């Protein structure tokens, strides 16, 4: 590295150039951390302001609905989920109140919001109950101060994984927590979830006690080994385990086999054997599926409903059954047409949504396809209990207009 009196340090070797680039990456990280902390702080301030002035969003000054409304607006403005907005708000409020030294690190750019969230989560057991007596409050405040002092140093040198381990060990030491008690709390979090993996595949995940999870895997492996003895099968052990897992859960071959309705659109060109169909088969509101799977689903179906679509645009034009009153046919049509909740940005399935009248029934609205739209229960409640307006576009998608003047936009056609 050469030093020039006017230009300063001038890179001379490849190592010098790389060093400058890495230094710039570090500086960029500080700027990004500082910006993220400022954004989280503003999110928390916006939510707090809505709590103090619920009349902005609600007619009856309902604080809870006002908070839900501002969270929805923030998710629309930032193009992130409402859950993420709430997470940012909780982390910013908790850190500013209970971990001021750590929060200052974030505001200065030396701690990421992710790492602040890691410490906030670890310090959860030290949260003070609202009705706690003063001695308990003082003890918890002192404990949080210990965590804050340690964490504001750790974030300067520790990775997220190490930070999580250290913060958790410190909190356990302070609270005298034991593995048995932690397991009891963790048991309450057991659940099953599904997330798309693309290419017509999805992950199904279950949080279970370890001994049960190991037992499940052992049974899958033992059965897969036995099945794999048939060399004509051609499947790998992992593939057999996955097939067994699916079959057992769906109850294949048993009297309790699953009978849940699944909406799948299958282009008639695909069934006719055309090599390149105009549109792909897909699970309504979800991912596309391959032609072989689509044909098999069609053949396995005990009944089907004919849906007429525009052969070029793929737009649903009509269904076999037309009725004036709300019927299953109407719900099916709206599920097929929308796929998800009709409000901009909402990805909840239309299959589980409420059917909302564009013009309220009490004001003379009619129950027909041109006046109905699927809104998820959360949006359906917001529409009727807040000042947020849900306006239907000609294509039947729904635009959200907030009291602050923000108007949501629909994503471009795909």
C-alpha positions in Angstrom: 0.0 0.0 0.0 1.5 3.4 -1.1 0.8 6.6 0.8 0.2 9.7 -1.3 0.0 13.1 0.4 -2.9 14.2 -1.7 -4.8 11.0 -2.6 -4.1 9.1 0.7 -3.7 5.3 0.5 -3.4 3.9 -3.0 -3.9 0.1 -3.5 -0.9 -1.5 -5.3 -1.4 -5.2 -5.0 -4.4 -7.6 -5.4 -4.4 -8.0 -1.6 -4.6 -4.3 -1.2 -7.6 -4.0 -3.5 -9.4 -6.9 -1.8 -8.7 -5.3 1.6 -10.3 -2.0 0.4 -13.4 -3.9 -0.9 -13.7 -5.8 2.4 -13.4 -2.6 4.4 -16.2 -1.1 2.3 -18.4 -4.1 2.9 -17.9 -3.6 6.7 -18.7 0.1 6.4 -21.8 -0.8 4.4 -22.9 -3.2 7.1 -22.7 -0.4 9.7 -24.8 1.9 7.5 -27.4 -0.9 6.9 -27.6 -1.7 10.7 -28.1 1.9 11.5 -30.8 2.3 8.9 -32.6 -0.9 10.0 -32.6 0.2 13.6 -34.0 3.6 12.6 -36.8 1.8 10.6 -37.7 -0.5 13.5 -37.8 2.5 15.8 -40.1 4.4 13.5 -42.3 1.2 13.2 -42.6 1.1 17.0 -43.4 4.9 17.1 -46.1 4.5 14.5 -47.8 1.7 16.4 -47.5 3.6 19.7 -49.1 6.7 18.0 -52.0 4.6 16.6 -52.6 3.2 20.1 -52.8 6.8 21.5 -55.0 7.9 18.7 -57.3 5.0 17.8 -59.8 7.3 16.3 -57.6 7.6 13.2 -58.4 4.0 12.2 -61.6 3.1 14.1 -65.0 4.6 14.7 -65.4 3.3 18.3 -61.8 4.1 19.4 -60.8 0.4 19.7 -57.1 0.5 20.6 -56.6 -3.2 19.5 -58.2 -2.7 16.1 -56.2 0.6 15.6 -53.0 -1.4 16.3 -54.0 -4.1 13.8 -54.8 -1.4 11.3 -51.5 0.4 11.5 -49.7 -3.0 11.3 -51.6 -3.8 8.1 -50.7 -0.4 6.6 -47.0 -0.8 7.5 -47.0 -4.2 5.9 -48.4 -2.8 2.7 -46.0 0.2 2.7 -42.9 -1.9 3.5 -44.1 -5.0 1.4 -43.4 -7.4 4.3 -45.8 -9.6 6.3 -47.8 -8.3 9.2 -46.0 -10.8 11.4 -42.7 -9.3 10.5 -44.0 -5.8 11.3 -45.1 -7.0 14.7 -41.7 -8.6 15.3 -39.9 -5.4 14.4 -42.2 -3.4 16.8 -41.8 -5.9 19.7 -38.0 -6.0 19.3 -37.6 -2.2 19.1 -39.9 -1.5 22.0 -38.4 -4.3 24.2 -34.8 -3.4 23.5 -35.3 0.4 24.0 -37.0 -0.3 27.3 -35.1 -3.2 28.8 -31.8 -3.3 26.9 -30.8 0.3 26.3 -27.0 -0.3 25.9 -27.7 -3.0 23.2 -30.2 -0.8 21.5 -27.7 2.0 21.3 -25.3 -0.4 19.6 -28.0 -1.0 17.0 -28.7 2.7 16.5 -25.0 3.3 16.1 -24.8 0.6 13.5 -22.7 -2.0 15.4 -25.5 -4.5 16.0 -27.9 -5.9 13.4 -31.7 -6.0 14.1 -31.4 -9.8 13.8 -28.9 -10.0 16.7 -30.9 -7.6 18.8 -33.9 -9.9 18.2 -31.8 -12.9 19.3 -31.0 -11.2 22.7 -34.6 -10.0 23.2 -35.8 -13.5 22.7 -33.3 -15.0 25.0 -34.1 -12.4 27.7 -37.8 -13.2 27.4 -37.9 -15.2 30.8 -36.8 -12.0 32.5 -39.8 -10.0 31.4 -41.6 -8.3 34.3 -45.3 -9.2 34.8 -47.6 -6.1 34.9 -48.8 -6.9 38.4 -45.4 -7.8 39.9 -44.5 -6.2 43.3 -41.7 -3.7 43.5 -39.1 -6.1 44.9 -39.6 -8.5 41.9 -39.5 -5.5 39.5 -36.2 -4.4 41.0 -34.7 -7.9 40.8 -35.8 -8.4 37.2 -34.4 -5.0 36.2 -31.1 -5.8 37.7 -31.0 -9.1 35.8 -31.8 -7.4 32.5 -29.1 -4.9 33.2 -26.6 -7.8 33.5 -27.8 -9.2 30.2 -27.6 -5.8 28.6 -24.0 -5.2 29.8 -22.8 -8.5 28.5 -24.8 -8.4 25.2 -23.6 -5.0 24.2 -20.0 -6.3 24.2 -20.8 -9.7 22.6 -22.5 -8.2 19.6 -19.2 -6.6 18.6 -17.4 -10.0 18.2 -19.9 -12.9 18.2 -21.8 -14.5 15.4 -25.5 -14.9 15.7 -25.2 -18.5 16.8 -22.6 -17.8 19.5 -24.6 -14.8 20.7 -27.7 -16.9 21.0 -25.9 -19.6 23.0 -24.2 -17.1 25.4 -27.4 -15.0 26.0 -29.4 -18.2 26.7 -26.8 -19.6 29.1 -26.6 -16.3 31.0 -30.3 -16.0 31.3 -30.5 -19.7 32.5 -27.9 -18.9 35.1 -29.7 -15.9 36.3 -33.1 -17.6 36.5 -31.8 -21.0 37.7 -33.7 -22.6 34.9 -33.3 -26.3 34.3 -33.5 -28.5 31.2 -36.7 -30.1 32.5 -38.5 -26.8 32.8 -37.2 -25.6 29.4 -38.5 -28.8 27.8 -41.9 -28.3 29.5 -42.2 -24.9 27.9 -40.9 -26.1 24.5 -43.6 -28.8 24.5 -46.2 -26.1 24.3 -44.7 -24.9 21.0 -45.1 -28.3 19.2 -46.8 -27.8 15.8 -47.0 -28.8 12.2 -46.5 -26.5 9.3 -46.4 -26.6 5.5 -44.2 -24.4 3.3 -43.7 -24.4 -0.5 -40.4 -25.7 -1.9 -41.1 -24.9 -5.6 -41.5 -27.2 -8.6 -44.7 -28.6 -7.2 -43.1 -29.7 -4.0 -43.6 -28.6 -0.4 -42.0 -29.1 3.0 -44.1 -30.4 5.9 -42.4 -29.8 9.2 -43.4 -31.1 12.7 -41.9 -29.9 16.0 -42.0 -32.9 18.3 -40.4 -34.3 21.4 -37.0 -35.7 20.3 -37.8 -39.3 21.4 -41.0 -39.3 19.3 -39.2 -37.8 16.3 -36.5 -40.4 16.5 -39.1 -43.2 16.8 -40.9 -41.9 13.7 -37.7 -41.8 11.7 -36.7 -45.3 12.9 -40.0 -46.8 11.8 -39.8 -45.0 8.4 -36.2 -46.3 8.0 -37.0 -49.9 9.0 -40.0 -50.1 6.7 -38.1 -48.5 3.9 -35.3 -51.0 4.2 -37.8 -53.8 3.9 -39.5 -52.2 0.9 -36.1 -51.6 -0.8 -35.4 -55.3 -0.9 -37.5 -55.4 -4.1 -34.9 -54.3 -6.6 -37.6 -53.7 -9.2 -38.9 -50.8 -7.2 -36.2 -48.4 -8.3 -36.7 -45.8 -5.5 -34.0 -44.6 -3.1 -34.4 -45.1 0.6 -35.0 -41.4 1.1 -37.7 -41.5 -1.6 -39.4 -44.5 0.0 -39.3 -42.8 3.4 -41.0 -39.7 2.0 -43.7 -41.8 0.2 -44.3 -43.8 3.4 -44.6 -40.6 5.5 -47.1 -39.2 3.1 -49.2 -42.4 2.8 -49.3 -43.0 6.5 -50.4 -39.4 7.3 -53.0 -39.4 4.5 -54.4 -42.8 5.7 -54.0 -44.4 2.3 -55.7 -47.8 2.2 -57.6 -47.2 5.5 -61.2 -46.3 6.3 -60.1 -42.9 7.6 -58.2 -41.9 4.4 -58.2 -38.2 3.8 -61.2 -36.8 1.9 -60.3 -33.1 2.0 -61.2 -31.1 -1.1 -58.2 -29.9 -3.1 -58.7 -27.4 -5.9 -56.5 -28.2 -8.9 -56.9 -26.7 -12.3 -56.0 -29.1 -15.2 -55.9 -27.6 -18.7 -57.9 -29.7 -21.2 -55.0 -29.5 -23.6 -52.9 -31.4 -21.1 -55.5 -34.2 -20.8 -55.7 -34.3 -24.6 -52.0 -35.0 -24.7 -50.8 -31.9 -26.4 -47.0 -31.6 -26.0 -47.0 -27.9 -24.9 -50.3 -26.9 -23.2 -51.2 -23.3 -23.2 -51.4 -23.2 -19.4 -49.9 -25.3 -16.6 -51.9 -27.4 -14.1 -51.7 -25.9 -10.6 -53.1 -26.1 -7.1 -55.3 -23.1 -6.7 -53.6 -20.4 -4.7 -50.4 -22.4 -4.7 -47.6 -23.8 -7.0 -47.8 -25.3 -10.4 -47.7 -29.1 -10.7 -46.2 -31.3 -13.4 -48.3 -32.9 -16.1 -48.0 -36.5 -14.9 -49.2 -35.5 -11.4 -52.1 -33.5 -12.8 -53.3 -36.4 -15.0 -53.1 -38.8 -12.0 -55.1 -36.4 -9.8 -57.7 -36.1 -12.6 -57.9 -39.9 -12.9 -58.1 -40.4 -9.1 -60.9 -37.9 -8.6 -64.3 -39.4 -7.9 -66.0 -36.4 -9.5 -65.0 -33.2 -11.1 -66.6 -29.8 -12.0 -66.2 -28.5 -15.5 -64.8 -25.0 -15.6 -64.9 -23.0 -18.8 -61.8 -20.7 -19.3 -60.6 -18.4 -22.0 -58.2 -20.6 -24.0 -55.7 -17.8 -24.5 -55.8 -15.9 -21.2 -56.8 -18.8 -19.0 -59.4 -16.6 -17.3 -62.4 -18.4 -15.8 -65.5 -17.4 -17.7 -68.3 -19.5 -16.2 -69.1 -22.7 -14.2 -71.8 -25.3 -14.8 -74.1 -24.2 -12.0 -75.5 -20.7 -11.5 -77.5 -19.6 -8.4 -78.6 -16.4 -6.9 -78.1 -17.3 -3.2 -74.7 -18.2 -1.8 -73.9 -21.8 -2.7 -71.0 -24.1 -2.8 -70.7 -23.5 -6.5 -70.2 -19.8 -5.9 -67.5 -20.4 -3.3 -65.8 -22.9 -5.7 -65.9 -20.3 -8.5 -64.4 -17.6 -6.4 -61.8 -19.9 -5.0 -60.7 -20.8 -8.5 -60.8 -17.3 -9.8 -58.8 -15.7 -6.9 -56.8 -18.5 -5.4 -56.0 -16.4 -2.4 -57.6 -13.6 -0.4 -58.4 -10.8 -2.9 -56.7 -8.0 -1.0 -53.4 -6.7 -2.4 -50.5 -8.6 -0.9 -52.5 -11.2 1.1 -51.5 -14.8 0.3 -54.0 -16.6 2.5 -55.9 -19.3 0.5 -59.3 -18.3 -0.8 -60.4 -21.8 0.2 -60.3 -20.7 3.9 -61.6 -17.1 3.3 -64.9 -15.5 4.1 -67.1 -14.4 1.2 -67.5 -10.6 1.6 -70.2 -8.5 -0.2 -68.6 -5.7 -2.2 -71.7 -3.7 -1.3 -72.7 -4.6 2.2 -75.8 -6.8 2.4 -77.4 -4.4 4.9 -77.1 -1.6 2.3 -78.8 -3.6 -0.5 -75.9 -5.6 -1.7 -76.7 -8.8 -3.7 -75.3 -12.2 -3.4 -74.0 -12.9 -6.8 -70.6 -13.6 -8.3 -70.1 -9.9 -9.4 -70.6 -8.7 -5.9 -68.7 -11.4 -3.9 -65.0 -11.5 -3.1 -63.0 -13.7 -0.8 -61.4 -11.9 2.1 -59.4 -13.8 4.8 -61.0 -13.6 8.3 -58.4 -11.0 9.3 -59.2 -8.7 6.4 -62.9 -9.4 6.6 -62.9 -8.1 10.2 -60.7 -5.1 9.3 -63.0 -4.2 6.4 -66.1 -3.9 8.7 -64.5 -2.6 11.9 -62.0 0.0 10.7 -61.9 3.0 8.5 -59.7 1.2 6.0 -61.6 1.0 2.7 -61.5 -2.2 0.6 -62.2 -1.1 -3.0 -62.7 -3.8 -5.7 -61.1 -3.2 -9.1 -62.6 -4.3 -12.4 -60.5 -7.5 -12.3 -62.0 -8.3 -8.9 -58.7 -7.7 -6.9 -59.1 -5.6 -3.9 -57.3 -2.3 -3.1 -56.8 -1.1 0.4 -57.1 2.6 1.1 -56.1 3.8 4.5 -57.1 6.9 6.5 -53.6 8.3 6.1 -54.1 8.4 2.3 -52.0 5.3 1.4 -53.4 3.3 -1.6 -52.2 -0.2 -2.1 -51.0 -1.4 -5.5 -51.4 -4.8 -7.1 -48.4 -6.7 -8.4 -48.0 -6.7 -12.2 -49.5 -9.6 -14.2 -47.3 -12.7 -14.1 
